[in-house]
């Protein structure tokens, strides 16, 4: 196993976009691209690049996720109705147990790091 530094960046040839589960979609027809670029040996830590097209969908987090928005704009609204606007350059954490909605305005792209309890 190699223990070399791994740079995380959007690839030039990203994988094809897939539709977000229609059962979760509240508006639009959002599609996402997930480029998982690292998984640890315990398979409970992941990181990479995620992007989506415009739309709004429900969230129900079982994992902790650190995000850094590198492109675009989104609005996250928690189950209590508190809305947070996220813009390019914002870093934030979505904790396990978070429920609410994600709304991408236009297109958005983020770096992510996810930790899941075993």
C-alpha distance (Angstrom), angle and dihedral (degrees) to the residues before:
residue distance angle dihedral
X1 . . .
X2 3.79 . .
X3 3.79 120.6 .
X4 3.78 96.8 -165.2
X5 3.77 127.7 139.0
X6 3.79 112.1 -89.8
X7 3.79 119.2 -153.5
X8 3.80 115.1 -146.9
X9 3.80 114.9 -148.6
X10 3.79 138.5 139.9
X11 3.78 110.9 -86.3
X12 3.77 122.4 -123.4
X13 3.80 90.5 -130.8
X14 3.79 102.1 43.2
X15 3.79 119.8 -172.6
X16 3.79 118.7 -97.3
X17 3.79 118.5 -77.5
X18 3.80 117.3 -108.1
X19 3.79 128.7 -158.8
X20 3.79 117.3 -101.0
X21 3.81 110.1 -115.0
X22 3.84 103.9 -76.0
X23 3.83 90.5 -139.6
X24 3.83 88.1 66.3
X25 3.83 98.3 42.9
X26 3.82 116.3 106.2
X27 3.81 98.5 174.2
X28 3.78 139.6 2.2
X29 3.79 125.3 9.8
X30 3.81 101.4 -84.9
X31 3.78 121.4 -169.4
X32 3.78 126.5 -166.1
X33 3.76 139.2 -158.0
X34 3.79 118.1 -152.3
X35 3.79 117.0 -166.4
X36 3.80 103.8 -177.0
X37 3.80 102.5 -168.1
X38 3.81 101.9 173.4
X39 3.79 137.4 29.4
X40 3.80 120.3 176.2
X41 3.81 122.8 -130.1
X42 3.82 92.1 -100.8
X43 3.81 88.5 53.9
X44 3.81 92.3 -133.1
X45 3.82 100.0 102.3
X46 3.80 122.5 62.9
X47 3.79 135.9 169.4
X48 3.74 139.3 176.8
X49 3.78 143.9 103.9
X50 3.81 126.5 -50.3
X51 3.78 129.0 -174.7
X52 3.78 137.4 175.8
X53 3.76 143.5 -174.1
X54 3.79 123.9 -125.1
X55 3.78 119.6 -58.4
X56 3.79 145.5 90.5
X57 3.80 129.2 -106.5
X58 3.79 142.2 164.0
X59 3.80 124.5 -92.8
X60 3.79 129.5 -152.9
X61 3.80 109.9 172.0
X62 3.81 122.0 -157.9
X63 3.82 91.3 166.9
X64 3.81 136.3 56.4
X65 3.81 113.2 -111.9
X66 3.80 131.3 -169.7
X67 3.81 112.6 -159.3
X68 3.78 136.1 -173.2
X69 3.80 114.0 -169.5
X70 3.79 107.8 -139.1
X71 3.80 97.5 174.3
X72 3.78 138.2 19.8
X73 3.78 135.2 -5.5
X74 3.80 137.1 -71.9
X75 3.79 138.6 178.2
X76 3.79 118.9 -142.4
X77 3.78 116.1 -165.1
X78 3.80 120.5 -171.5
X79 3.81 126.5 -143.0
X80 3.83 89.9 -93.2
X81 3.82 91.0 57.5
X82 3.82 97.4 -106.0
X83 3.81 107.1 147.0
X84 3.81 123.8 -155.8
X85 3.80 121.3 -168.1
X86 3.81 112.0 -143.1
X87 3.80 119.1 -162.5
X88 3.78 135.9 -178.1
X89 3.80 109.6 -64.6
X90 3.82 95.7 27.6
X91 3.80 119.4 128.6
X92 3.80 119.4 -159.7
X93 3.80 144.7 157.5
X94 3.78 126.7 -128.2
X95 3.83 105.7 -159.4
X96 3.78 126.3 -145.9
X97 3.81 108.3 -89.2
X98 3.82 94.3 36.3
X99 3.79 112.4 141.6
X100 3.77 126.9 -177.4
X101 3.79 138.7 78.6
X102 3.79 139.7 -53.3
X103 3.80 118.0 -150.3
X104 3.78 120.2 -172.5
X105 3.79 114.0 -155.0
X106 3.81 106.6 -151.7
X107 3.79 104.6 -34.5
X108 3.79 129.0 -25.0
X109 3.78 136.3 -169.3
X110 3.80 130.3 -171.4
X111 3.76 143.7 176.6
X112 3.79 109.8 -125.7
X113 3.79 138.2 -167.1
X114 3.80 116.4 -170.9
X115 3.79 128.5 -167.6
X116 3.80 120.3 -169.9
X117 3.80 124.5 -170.7
X118 3.78 111.8 -121.2
